[in-house]
């Protein structure tokens, strides 16, 4: 049986919503809107990749609720500094 560490999903999603909105308000996503064809696609891409990255790191490092805040902070700092890290850009 697989062992999954528990984390507060609702709180996690609220945190990532806040991170995405702050990144948008700071204008750090403006240059990527054309790459993704519109604002909503860019935001959805960032949001889903933040969540995916969080979950992968949380599980792979076997983190617990105590490390939740530290991991959220690490991901948000990286996102505010350079959001392209979490944007999946497909080049045809």
Buried (B, 14 or more C-beta within 10 A) or exposed (E): EEEEEEBEEEEBBEBBEEBBEEBBEEEBBEEBBEBBEEEEEBBEBBBEBBBEBBEEBBBEEEBEEEBBEEBBEEBBEBBEEEBBEBBEEEEE
